Amino acid sequence: MKLVFRWAARLRDVATAHWVAALCLAVLAVGVQAVTPGNHPRQPAEAHWVASWAVAPVEFGELAASPGGAGYSSPAGNDLRGQTLRQQVELSLDGQRIRIRFSNRFGKTPLRIAAASAARGTGADAFSPATLRVLRFGGRTSLTIAPGADAWSDGIDLPVQAGQTVVVSAFFDRATPFSTVSMLEPGTTWVTAGNAVMAPKLKSPTPLVLNQIVTGLDVLTTKSVRTVVAFGDSITSGTAEAKFGAYPDMLATRLRDTQSAGNDVAVLNAGIGGNRLLADGLGPSGLSRFERDALRQSSVTHAIVLLGTNDIGRILFANVPGAEIKARDMPTAERITDGLEQLVKQARAKGVKVLLGTVPPFRNTPYWNESNDAMREAVNRWIRGRQDIDGVVDFDAALRDPADPQALNPLFDSGDHLHPNKAGHAAMAAAIDLHELQE
């Protein structure tokens, strides 16, 4: 049973037809105001917001209650009060104008941000003072977000490039319990006493394990950009074993290195460690969160879906107190493929192309037995046999051991026989046909 809980902890880990001239001008004016909130000169008619960075948030209480969740708590208390939160995000697109998304998706009370700023980072919690911009929300310098809601800042002029970091600071003058969080690379989130949103460097900052409240950054562009959302579990999000070198990051680098000028592609990582397709667990189920975490990203064009490992492995917990599975909810290959089919239909309804990823092998883990592996193989056969989807990424073939196809290749094994190491994530990125992301 201890082994089960140890594994549970690791697995958390947007020209229509011709119009008369007067009507065209009127519509254009409204459209520009919609994408450029605040008093800023009009942008070209074709300018639109594109996601350059995003995360898939989870509920803090859910993480804290999970095995090993005590490590996510802050010694100073699991809330923000009279403090400044500073976070560093890395961009995947160039742009001259940006906006930031703040989220209270899992909050139970209104979330008040008393002041906020953004600037280009210069390392750790520091930023370049010359690039400092005050964030406004409908022209105001403060914002209150209702429980369950997200909110965007007004656009700000801040030239950025792919691979650069932006530092986002927010001051909370009222007690704000941790609620909407995500797991980022260590050394990217800090908190300090008082209002320090204008300070180029924090005084005695305390690092936090979890990213808080900030869930997206868009750039305004006139280019035709493809935006790819990598949607999945810890094999997508990356784990400590991979040193956070997750395949979406490597895919973004590969695209930057191979695409011709003007063919920009953004890659967003919407993976959640421990996530399942069919059932809630660590994070909402893939079925329930796909719309929000993938299809609502600004100007999304493609989604790469890799889910099913934790659904198959869920059978391991069937008799664990508090985690019992009713017969009607027991995972089967048919239920998993039906779930994947629902994601494909959701995406098609939004005009988003979907690439389905095969489920990698996991022999020598508590998830494995002959029945579970047969289920995995059945799911993979269904994925490989689909002729009506936009593409298949055979992660299984890329990661398996040639001498033992039911196991990870030792060269790609992080050591737990389930999660790929950095070389494994590189192999996953290399398995993706870039031509399928150009269509």
Summary of the structure (lengths in Angstrom):
residues: 439
radius of gyration: 21.9
end to end distance: 47.8
largest distance: 71.6
contacts: 1494
relative contact order: 0.14
helix: 30%
strand: 28%
